[in-house]
Amino acid sequence: MRTTMDFPHEVRVVENVFIPLRDGQRVAARMWIPTSAESRPLPAVLEYIPYRKRDGTRGRDALNHPYTAGHGYVCVRVDMRGSGDSDGVLVDEYMEQEHADAEDVIAWLAEQPWCDGNVGMMGISWGGFNSLQVAARRPPALKAIVSASATDDLYVDNMHYMGGALLSDNLSEATVMFAFNSLPPDPAIVGERWRDMWHERLEGSGLWIEQWLQHQRRDDYWKRASVNEDYADITCPVMAVGGWADGYTNAIFRLMEHLDVPRRALIGPWGHKYPHLGVPGPTIGFLQETVRWWDHWLKGSDTGIMDEPMMRVWMQDSVAPQASYAERPGRWVAEPSWPSPHTETLEYALSGHHLVPEPDEGQASEVTLASPLSVGLFAGKWASYAATPDLPFDQREEDGGALVYETKPLDHDLEVLGMAECELEVSADAPVAQVIARLSDVLPDGETTRVTYGVLNLTHRDGSAEPTPLEPGEKYRVRIPLNGIAQHFPKGHRIRLSLSTSYFPLVWPAPTAASVTFTTEVSRLRLPVRPPREDDARLRELEPAEAAPELETETLAPGNHQWRVIRDLATDVSTLEIVNDEGAFQIAETGTVMRRATNEWFSFRWNDVNSIRGETKTLRRIEREGWRTEVVTRTVLTSTEHDFHITAELDAYELDAARGHPRVYSQNWHTSVPRDCV
């Protein structure tokens, strides 16, 4: 990535300003203001998230906001209410209060003497979510958004549930917020009240995982901020961005299909990161693309961005399976609209152990499967953060516990773009059961790379609003959508469909070790095939990644990133251990020292579904001369046939040379939530 300060506009930085809200509370903002805006007002671009502008996202902010500001925008990075240096307590995601506060912030920005009244909103993950959600509220000054790694449906494609099954990322995300919500504001910004604000957060933020587990179906809790409830609510232009290694790309297809506003989509090979920082690469000049977007919609300049195809996606080439990639080879392709007029459905039937165009007439066979719990240990994360080797490994490690169907070696190259699906006829011997479908590229030497996958809790076969238990032995026709993908399958390779009844730890298992019976010849795999087009070679070339200079930091302790599968044959316990230790570093601008580490363990004993266990532990230390704080959290999730059980611990310390290491706050939770067809 090229870094530069050679911008058209000189920029001054405002370390902190408090923005008033309608109820008298204030949120804290850091701003990058072109000096020219003092005489000639400019548009503002808002990023509004809970991840601590002062220290948590300061490194990323240093790359992004000075760059955009240097191209003629007032960039404003706001800590949401209850986070960072802002007033209040944060009690959940995407609440009415969060959105009302955002409206107040946007109105305040539009009224400032350096703003011309036009505001854009952008963000990744939480910031991508609330950019869509706030756009649906239509604040008058909000003229366009950029939403990266986000979803239009908080239940269907989020970190909590997938196909009606509980994701282990539900525990991981709860752990992230448990840690963030327990951190203090910075005394250098808020003054002597920092300690009172800290204790208010420690006591008031709550245990978010409990709330998320109390809503195991798609009820009003998830609908309240899901913009797909009425796409017409969004009336401003939308740029939607994602990556194939992330968990949020499906929403981009839906947004392009259902929004009725000017819109553009960009999907690369990346995980859960902005595209100029994306891993796997290649990275692109994403900040240049957003400046083109803002210039068009906030300044009225014709940058040509709206003359380009609606969807631009990275068609991935075949690669050998690895748990991490520096880059994914491929090429850019584009579609003028979605659904694409250029894709056609290729259908295969499941027959024997093969995927065939047509099964033998009159044949019908049944195959019963109860997968071992070990299927899934090499599945990787639901959303890759590229902090550890968290992509799926060779699928031969998984397929021993699955039903496997594959084509003959392909007699020509085949390219897929969109969402594949399985239509299966199934029955089960228990009221709750799961089916996981994986689509893989089988190389000539047998190595097998997962391309995409889908999950269905069979009680959600008719939707997730009103799941219904299965009648043991009764046959059902079910559809399993697979996550969207763009993939090239070379001639001579084979396409493999693998079906399993468990996929832990990516998916929490069903309450009993259910067996599922598949009627194969009447079951189908459908692929959205896109023939290559000459137009793809004429696409405008994307510029190399650029950003402002990196934040100056000093490493005080090295990080440690590990991803280990451990099998103890003496106890029959298998464990996936994830170590994400960021070490310690000092921020030169503020003198603040940060220490951050997160460990996760997911384990089970042989095939005992009641032995399933997830545990997470975080350490967060923030210090500066005269100020040292530390927070440790621990969360354990287990389950029985009828309930989920949560144990959590929170300990906060105010470190002092004279007093040592006194604990200033401690709270423990022990709670249970009934299983609801999950």
Helices and strands as residue ranges (DSSP letters): E 2-3, E 11-20, E 26-34, G 35-38, E 42-49, H 58-70, E 74-79, H 96-111, E 115-124, H 126-135, E 142-148, E 161-162, E 165-166, H 169-181, H 187-190, G 191-193, H 194-204, H 208-213, H 220-223, G 227-229, G 231-233, E 238-243, H 250-258, E 263-268, H 286-299, G 305-307, E 311-316, E 330-335, E 344-351, E 354-356, E 366-369, H 396-399, E 403-406, E 414-418, E 421-428, E 434-442, E 448-457, G 458-460, E 476-481, E 485-489, E 494-500, E 516-529, G 534-538, E 546-547, E 553-557, E 560-568, E 573-587, E 593-605, E 608-624, E 627-639, E 643-654, E 663-674
